[in-house]
Amino acid sequence: MPKPANVPSRGRQALVLVATTGLILAGIWLIKGGQDETGVSSVELTGDVAAAAPAVGEPAPDFAATAVDGAAVRLSDLRGQPVWLVFGATWCSNCRAETEDIEAVYEQSDEVAVVAIYVGEPATTVTAYAERLGLTYSQVADPATDLGSLYRVLGLPTHYFIDAEGNVASIAIGGLSQQAATERLAALS
């Protein structure tokens, strides 16, 4: 009995199924921004990584940078108050998801200095992002990944909580809720 012309062969059906599955998986990867199952986006550091990674209880590495609004940012100038360093990127979905919570925590606290560092991104991208979202805390572009390298940031977002004496109090990798961030900042007091 001859096979009808409009019925695809099993081989063709399998090929279409494999291709469709591949397209779906590629779409998921693109939507998640290359994140792993923990929601952390990997980042490649191109700056100097010769020094030891910062550790809890040790002094936070000092740095000087210029925020996208032109303000000078030097970590040692912030001594005397808690500091929350947020390493992220505008393309990182978990970084974008927590931005509103970071802004809320910053607006609620007179004591904490928040500095967002955008690893691998130019100032023009960071400026447009911060303006679009109405962010009021310090925004620092790190196009050469110098600051990300100094702090050994391998996944985004990464949070460094620094006490008033300038020591690393805690490190969190991955997105933080407003409540989790508030609890970590309260532990600095």
N, C-alpha and C positions, 0 to 999 in steps of 0.2 A: 504494500500500500504506500503510495507516495506521500511525502510529508507536505502539509499545506505551506505555502510560501510566506504567509504572514505570521507564522509561529517561530520565534527565535530559538536557536539551538541552546542546549544547556551550557555550552562553552561561552556563548555570547551573553547569556544571562549571568553567568559567574563573573565575567569581565565587567559587565555593567555594575554588578553588586560591589565588586572590589573597588572600582573607580569611584562610585558614589560614597562608599565608606571612607575612602581616602580624602575626598573633598570635604566631607563632614568633619573628619578629624583635623584637617588643615584649617577649616573655619573656626573650630573650637580653639585651636592653638593661637590663631590670630586674634580672636576676641579676648582671650585670656592674656594676651601680650607676652607669650612665652613663659608664663609662670609655671612653677612646679605645683604639685598637689597641695603644698602648704600655703600657696598664695604669695610666695616670694618670687619676685622677678630677678633673674640673674643679671649681673652687670660685669663688664670687663674693665679692669683697672689698667690704666696705661701710665700712671704716675709712679713715683719712687715708692717702693714697698720694702726698703732696706731696714727700717726701724721696727722694733717690736710692736705688735698690735696692742692697742689700749686694753687695759684690764680693769675690772671692777676693783675699787679701792686704791687705784693708782691715779696719779695726776693725768688729767685729760691733755692730750697734745695741743699746744697752743697753735693758733694760726691767725693770719691776717688776710682779710678778703674785702672785696667791695660788693655791697648789696646792689641789686639791680636798680635801686632808687638813688644810687650814688653814695650812700652812707658807708662809712668805714665800719667793718666788723672785725674786732680782735677778741678772741676768746678771753684772754687775760684781762681785758677791760671790763668784762662782765663778772669778774670775781666779786663775791659779796652777795650774789643772788643765784638762785637755781637757774640752770640753763638746760634747755631741751633742744638737742640737735636732731633734726629730722633729715635723713638722707633719703631722697626719692628721685622721681623723674616724672615729667608731664605725661609720658606714654605708659606709665605703670598704673594699671587699673586699681590695685589696692592703695597706692599712693593717692590717687584721685579720690577714692572712696573715703579716705580718712581726713582729707583736707578740711572739710566742714567741721569735723570734731576738733581738729587742731586749732582752727580759728576760734571756735567757741571756748575752748580751754584758755587760749591766750587772752581773749576779751574778758574772761571772768577773773583773771589773776593779774594783780599789779606787781607781783613779785617775780614771776618767771620770765626769762628772756627766751624766746623761741626763735631759732634760726633754721630755716629750711635750706638744704643744700641739694641742688639738682645736679646729680652726677652725670657727666658726659653731655650736658646741654648748654647751648650758648645763651647769653644774656637776652637776646631778642625773643627767644622762645619762652624763657622764664618770665620776662616782663609781660608778654602778651597773656600768658596763663594767669599770672597773679592779678593783673588788671581785670581780666574777664571774670574771675571769681571774687574779686574785691578783698584779696588777702591783705592783712595789715601787719603781720609779723615779718621779720627780715627774710628776704628771698635772695639767695646767693647762687649764681651760676657757677658750675664747676666743669667747664668744657674739656679740660685736659685731665680730669679725674684726680687732680692733686689732693684735694681734701678727702675724697672717697678713698684714695690710696693711703693717706695718712692715718685714717681710721679703719682701714682694712675692710671696707664695706664690700661684701660679696653678694648680697641680696638686698633688694629694695621692696618695701621700705625697711630701713634700719633706724632705730632710735637710741640715742645716747642721752642719759639723764645724768647731769653733772651737778654736784652739790655746790654750795656757796663758797667752799674752800678750793674749788677747782678740781675735785676728784671725781672719777667716774663712779657713780652710785649704782647704776644698773644699765643694762643693754637689752633691747628688745628687737627681735628680727621678725618682720611681718607686720601686718596692719594692727593698729590699736584702736579700741573704742574710746569714746570720750571718758567713760568711767575708768577704764584701765589706765589711761594716761593721767587722769586726775589722781588716782591712787598712787601711781609711781611718783608723781610730783609731790604729793603729800608726804611721802616717805623721805623726801629730801629735807623737810623742815625739822 
